[in-house]
């Protein structure tokens, strides 16, 4: 039996450790990435564009890449089809980009084939497996265990060699408010992956799509893409901080402006909206938003919030905060005692 390999907390706290590296800066880390999308959406076009960029060390959508050898397992294609795609995508390509249109299954020796490839091309940075289903063997075992086991084999290989492996997969057709729940299969797939990408078209007739990105070392991001001349072009990139800011109701930004030059304000929600000149927001809604964002957006803008509710009335109190009172403490520092006013 192999002894557990352990490290103590003191070592972790003080000893510098290598952070995960990225093959595409801020987007694709070393390790296993699951890249998902519906059939015929253009996943392979995007994978080929990515492979071309990494093999030549040129940016992908203005994001720097680590140059190195690349292996693209195009297991649903032919060399002739790949050639046609290259004709449309580029005028020149690197000899560091390698293609294969057939491989063993995971259960029959795929990992050994990949190990042999790395012996010949040790400076490889990226391997793309297109698609997952092509390297799996039908199993009657527990679906979660099967998903987890297959992905774990690939992840272990990627981790041992500190390179990025992208596995292309499909999504389900049914709707879900969380795009990552659309990934076909069980949570054993997404749970094992270091990062998960979902490419979702706005409509079948549209050339626009959203790319949703999440991962252990990759912050949540959304990319708006346009498919033109057989290539996915970047229209807009939004990172987690920007997306969180966009989720803040506009009326709260106007409230911050309203409190400029005021030390405090006390009254009902109805009176607050009237004083601000707001006509589109309901009093109960502004009260909910003030409570929801009191320790984040309001605190960051040095505004304290307090709410009082009794059987004969409700009142809110706002106050400018100074010094340490703007650190998210909602204890009411600087807010006068609440007088109940009926709405």
N, C-alpha and C positions, 0 to 999 in steps of 0.2 A: 504493500500500500504506500502510495506517495505521500510524503509529509506536506502539510499545508504551507504554502508560502505566505508569510505574514509581514506586515510592516506596522510599527507602532505610531501612535498619534504624534509623538514628539518629532519623529522623523518627517512625517507628512507636513507638520506645521512649519518646520524650518528649512527642510532640504528642498532646493529648487528641482522641480520635475519638468520634463518636456511637455509643453502643451500640444494638443492635437494639431497637426498641420493640415493645410488645405491645398488640394490640387487646383481648385478654382477659388480664389481668395474670398472668404466669407460665405461661400456657397456650398462647395463640395469638399467635405473633409475626408481624410484617410479613414478607412473602415468601410462598412457596408451601407450603401444608399439604395433605397427602394424607389424606383421611378415609375409612377403609375399614370395611366390614362386610358380612355376608351379606345376601342379598335379603330384603326384608320384615321386617327386624329393627327398623326404626324410625329409620333414619338421617335421613330427611327431617323427622321430628318434632323431632329434636335440632337439625338445621340451622335449622329455623324458629324454635325457641326462642332459639337463638344470635342469629339475625338480629334478632328482636324486642328482645333485650337491648341489642345494640350500637346499634340505631337510636334507642333511648330513653335510652341511657347508664345502664342499670340493671345491677346485678351479675348475673353468671351463676354460680350456686352460691357466692355470697359472694365471688366474684372480680370486682374492678372492671373496667369496660369503658371503652374510648374511644368517646364518642358521635360519630356521624357518619352520613352516608348509606350505605345498604347496598343492594346489588343481588343478588337471588337468582334465578339461572337455574334454574327448576323444569322441566327439559326432559323429564321423564317424567310431568308432571302437566297439569292444566287449571286455569284460573282458578276454576272452580266448586269443584274439589277443594281448592285453596288456601284459598278462602273458608271451606269447611267446617272446615278445620283451624284457621283463625284463630278461628272461633266457639268452638271447644273450648279453645283455648289462652289467650285473653285477652279482656278486656272493652274494651280500648282499645289502639290501635296508632298508630305515628307515621307521618306522611307522608314520613318520610325512608327508609322501607323500600319498595323497588321490586321488582316481579316481572316476569319474562318467561318464557314457556313455549315459545319457539322462538328459535333463533339460527343463525348460520352455523356451518359446521365450521371447525376450526382452519386447514385448508388453503384455505378459501374466504373468509376475511375476519372471523373471530371477533375477532381482536385489534383490527382496525379498529373493529368495533362497540363494543368495550369502551373504546377510546380516545375515540370519540364520546360515549359515556355519561359519561366523566370530564370532558369539556369542559362538559357540562351540569350535572354534580354533582361539582365539584372537591373537595368536602370529604368524599368517600367514604372509608370506613375498611375496608370489607369487601366482597368479592365471593365468592359461592358458586356453583360450577358443579356441577349435579346432573343427570347424571353425566358422568364422563369419556368413556364410550363414546359418548354422544350428540354429542360435538363432534369425534370422531375419524373419519377416513376409512380404510376397510379398506386395508391395505397388504400387498403381497407381499414387501416388503423384509425385511431382517434385523430380527427382533423387538426385540432390544435397542436397535438404532439407532432404530427407530420409536418405542418407548416413551420413550427419552431425548430424541429430537427433539421430540415432542409436549409433554412436560412442560417442556422447556427454553423453549419458546415462551411458555408461561404464566408460568413463573418469571421470565423476563426482563421481561415486562410488569409483574409484581408488584414486582420490584426497582426498575425505573425510576420507578415512581410511589409507592414506599414505602407500599404498602398490603398488607393480608392478602388472599390469594386461597385459598379452600378448594376443592379438587376432590374430589368424592365418587366413590368407586370400590368395587369388590366384592372379596371374598376367595374363595380356593379352598375346597373342601369338605374336602380331605384334612387329616389331622392333622399337626401339626408342633410340636415342643417350643418353638419360637420363633414367637410369634404374628405377628411381622412378616414371616416367610417365607411366610405364607398370602396375602399381597397378590397378587391376580391380575396376571399379567404377569411381566416380567423385573425384575431389580434396577435396570434403567434408570429405573424409576418412583421407587422409594424412594431410590435414590442421588441423584436430582436434587432431591427435595423437601427443604425446610428442616425440616419436621417431618412425622411420620407418626403417625396415630391409627388404632387398630384397636378397633372395638366388637364384642365377642363375647358372645353370650348363653350363660348357663349351660346351658340346654336350650331346645328349641323351645317347650315348654309353660311355661317360667318367665318371670316378669316382671322378673327380675334379670339384669344384664349387667356385664361388666368393660370399662372403657375403658382401653386401654394407650396411653401417650404417650411418644414419644421424638423428639429433634431436635437440630440443631446448637446452638441457643441455648436449647432447652427441656429441662430436666433430666428424666430418666426418671421417670414417675409412673404410678400405677394408681388408677383411680376405680371404686368400686363404685356402680352406679346401679340405680334401680328405676323401671320404667315404670308410672305410675299416672295415671289421668285424662288420658291422651294426652300426658303430659309425662314426660321423664326427670328424676327427682329424684336428688340426691346423697345417698348413704348414708355413704360414707367416701372420703377422699382420702389416699393414701399417697405420700409423696415418696421420692426415691432414698435419702436417709439413713435414713429409717425402715424402708424395705424391706431395706436392707443389714443393719440392726440385727436385724430379725426373722429374717434368714437365719442368724444366729449360733446355734449349738446352745445350748439352755437349760443344759446341764451346765457350760458355760464360765462362765456368770454365777454358778453355784453355786461354781465353783472360785475365782472372784474373792472371794466371801464367805469361802471356806475359807482363803484366804491372808491375810485380815484378821487382824492381830495376830501373824502369822508372818513372820520375816525370810527363812526359806528352808525348803525341803522337798526331800528326796532319797529316791528309792526306785523301785520298779517301777510300771508302770501299774496292775497288779493291786492293789498296796499303796495307791496313791493313791486308787483307786476305793473300796477298803475303808475308808480313813480318812475319806473324804467321805460314806460311807454310801450310795454309788450302787450300785444293783443292776440297772439297765436298760441300762447302757452297757458295751460290750465293750472290753477293754483295748486291742486294736489300733485301735479307732475313736477312743478318747480320745487316743491317741498321734498319730493322723493329724490330729485337730482342733487339738491343741496346736501342731503344726508349721504347719498351714495358717493359724492366726490369731496366730502368735507376733509378727509384725511389725505387726499391726494391733490387734485387740481386746486381746490380752494386753499389748502394749506401751503402749497407751492407758491401761490400768489399772495400769501400773507393775509388771508382772510379767515377769521374764526367764525364758526357757526354754532348756534345753540337753538334748540327747539323745545317748547313747552306745550304740553297738551293736558287740559283738564276738562271736566264735564261741561263747563260753560264757555270754553273758548280755546283757541290755539294761537301761538305767537312764535315768530322766529326772530333771532337777533344776530346781526352781523357786526363784526368789529375788525378794524385793521390790527394786525399782529406785528409785533416788533421783537427783535432778538430771538431767543430760543423758543418763543411761542409759535413759530412758524414751522416746527419740525414734525407736524402731524399730530400734535397733542390737541385733542378736542375738548379739553377740560373747561373751556369757557373763559380763559384768561383774557382780560380786557373787554369782556362782554358784560354789560350792566345786568342787574337782576331783572328777570322777566316779569312783566305785568301781563296778566291774561287779558286778551282782547278777543271778543267773539268775531268770527268771520261771517 
